[in-house]
């Protein structure tokens, strides 16, 4: 089972930063980041709609330029909010990059960046509409609950599903595998949860901590 570093292991790194991604890539099979569009039009990596929670700045991501975002301090570090291109460059070719689309209008731009990227890029999203923008890359539908997840993912042409940890059991994994879909569950914060996912037959654990990676 693969270890997927959620936001670059935010349990030990400033989340969604270049340093977090680079460090996580040395310990995980894949790294997951969140993608938005900033005020100057570039793709940037930030989970929330605003920068208030994670940085010393305030206001919507969409109200800041890429340069302004880079000048902020994420979680008291010397790292700013990076562009998606900067993050892609920090991931080696033997590590997969999961790009979670946090808003529509980002899919085509992610594909353009990914076309010249060293790592394989998988695009995920809670929003089916965002995934329909992606035509060239493998996709994964993210969902809190397991009900209807497999059928929705098949309709969208996805290659994987990403249920919440509480919704991921052996029955869901069996249905997904029967439909030709991989299963990566989130968010693991305890090694015991990793073991439960392994027993259920999941393909990946999306985790905040490197110590939760499958052994």
Secondary structure, 3 states (H helix, E strand, C coil): CEEEEECCCCCCCCCCCHHHHHHHHCCCCEEEEEEEECCCCCEEECCCCECCCCECCCCEHHHCCHHHHHCCCECCCCCCCCEHHHHHHCCCCCCEEEEEECCCCCHHHHHHHHHCCCCCEEEEECCHHHHCCCCCCCEEEEECCCCCHHHHHHHHCCCEEEEEHHHCCHHHHHHHHHCCCEEEEEEECCHHHHHHHHHHCCCEEEECCHHHCCC
